[in-house]
Amino acid sequence: MPTTEILLIRHGETDWNLERRLQGHLDIPLNPAGRRQALALARSLDGLALDAIFCSDLQRAQQTAAPLAEARGMALRLETGLRERCYGALEGLRYPEAAERFPDAYAALMARDIDVRYPAGQYVAETMREFYARVAAVLPALLAAGDLRQIAIVTHGGVLDCIYRLAHQLPLEQARSCDIFNASINRLSWNPEWPQPLRVDGWGDVAHLDALSLDEIDQ
């Protein structure tokens, strides 16, 4: 089976990223810097052929993917399975606020307890194990048709972390060992006939977000 090249992209910056609020399933838009990042991202990939652009249905991911799709006259393929992890009642809180209001849940978050379910908020929280299983299942499902040679996936930081762990077979209990940047491009290859179907070819590319690139967006 031919190999699929994957551009795995985290959404651009939001105000909640700056404020270090847990976003989860709450539908937060990009801020002005994030919108500029989305434009710079699309321009850096100008001319690159894509067979599909898959995207989380949350607006911060859709707004990041939109310039990429518009430049190609393509529709986004929205996928709820690409959403960020749901943190339940912790969503919308800064870390100190979460520690004060939900000390047990916050302690579990800091300890990377993979089976703790935080109190419900607007949505029912996922355990880390459930979240990882969701992400691990959605990737082969997206590629099941077998006719996609090069795709983009625009999603969230937690999803990137899960996919990195999946590729490197890292345990969930282990602290994060990769950088995850807003609007970064991470390159992977997928072939279900390989012993390990997913391979990381490049990670954390943010060269398109340097000051010169972003300044040119405003000209």
N, C-alpha and C positions, 0 to 999 in steps of 0.2 A: 504494500500500500504506500502511495506517495506521502512524503512528509509535509506537514502543514507548518508554515512559519507563522508565529503569533507575535503581534505587538500588544503587549499587556500594559495598559495605561491607567494610571490613577487619575481621578478627577482633579480639576484645578482647585485653587484655594477658595475657602469660604471664610466668612467672619468667625464661624465657630472653630475652624482650624486655628485661627489666630488666638482665640480666647481659650483654647484647649478644652472645649466642651465635647462631651461624648455625643456624637451625632446619630450613629446607628441607623435605624429605619426612619428617623425624622427627616422630612424632605426639605433640606436647606439649600438655597441657591448659591451659585458662585458669587463672590464679591467682584468688584471691578478688576482687581489684580488677577483673579481666577479667569475672568473672561479674556483678558489679554493673554494669559498663559494658553488658553484654548486656541486662540488665533495663531500664536507663535508655534504651537504644537502642529496645527494643521499645515502651516506654511513650511515647516521643517520636513514634512512628509509629502510635499507637493510632487506630483508625478508618480508616486509609488502606487502600483496597482493593488487593489484589495478586492477580494471576492466577497467579503461580508464585514460589517461592523456590528458587533454585538455590544450591548450596553445595558447596564443596570437601569431599571426604570425610575430611579430617583433622579430628581432634576439636576443635581450637581454633576452627575455623570452624563446625563443627556446634554446639558449645556456645554460640557467639555467635548463631547463627541460630535456635536452639531456642525461646527466648521469643517471637520474632517469629512463628514458625510455630504455636506452641501457642495464642497469642491468637486465631488465625484458624481453628483446627482444620484446619490444612493439613499435609501431609507435605513434608519437604524433598526436593528432587530433587538427589541427590548426583551429582557430576561430577568424576572424577579429573583431567580437563583443567583444572580450576580450582585444582589444587594449586600450592603455591609451587615455585619453581625448585629442582631438586635440585643440591646442592653437593658430592655425593660425600663424600670423606673429610674435608672441611672442616666438615661438619655436626656440631653439638655442641660446636664449639670457639669460644672467644672470639677476637676478632681478633688479639690479641697471641700467643695459642697457635697460631693458624693461620699467622702470620708465622714463628714459630719452627720449627714442624714441617714446613711445606710452603712454603718461601720463594718458590719459582718460581710456585706456584699463587696465593699471596697477592699477589705482584707483579702477576700477570695480573688478579686481582680488582680491585685498586686502580686499574689502568690501564684497566679496562673493555675488556679484550680479548675481543671477542665470539665468537671461534672457539676459545678454549682450553677443553679439557675437564680439569677437576681430577681428581686421582686418585680411584679408586672407593673408596667406603666401604661402608656397609650397602646403599647403592643406587648405581647408575652415574650419574655426574654428567651434567647437560645443559650444553651450551654456551649462552651467552646468546642466540645466534642461534636455536638449537633451541627454547629456552624461549619466546622471542617468537613464533616461528611457531606453537607450540602454543596460546598464548593468542589469537593473531590468528585461529586456526581455530575455537576453541571458541565464541567469541561468536556468530558467524553460525549455527553449528550449533544453539545453544540456541534461537535465534530463528527457525529455519527454518519452523516451523509457521505463522507469520504471524498467529496469533490471540491474541497476548499484548500487552495494552495497557500494563500496568504490572507490573514485576517487581522483585524484589530478588535481588542476587547477593552472596553472602557468601564472601569469599576472603582473599587474602594480599597483603602489601605489594608484593611483586614483580609480582604480577598487576595490581594497580592501576597500577603504574608502566608496565607494558607497554600497558595500555589507554589511559592518558593519552598515551603516545607515539603510539599508533595513531590516536587522535582528532586529534592535532596534527601528525601526520606528522613526528615528531622522530626523528633518527638514534639508533641504539642507543649509538653511541660518545659521544654527548653526555652530560654529567653530568646527574643528575636535576634537574629544574627545578620540581618540585611537592612540596608537603608531603604526607606520608602518615602519618596518625595511627591509632592503635588505635581501633576501634569508630567510625570516622568515616563519615559519609554523604556520598557523592559522586554527583551527579546528572548523568545523561547521557540523550541521546535517540538512537534508532537508526531509520533508515529507509533500506533498501537502494536506494531510487530517488533519493536525494540524491547529488550528485557526490562528497561525502565522507559516507559513511553514518553515521558516529558523530560526535556533537557533545557537548561538555562544557557543561552548563548551570550547574553549581555544584560547587565542590570544597572538601573539607576541613572540612565542617560538624561541629563537635564541641560545639555549644551545649548539647546534651542531656547532656553529661558535666561540666558545671560543678559546683562543690562542692555547691550547693543541690540539684541534681537527684540526685546520688549520695547525699547525706545522707538525702533523702526515701525512697530505696530501703530504708534500714535502719530506718525508723520503722514 
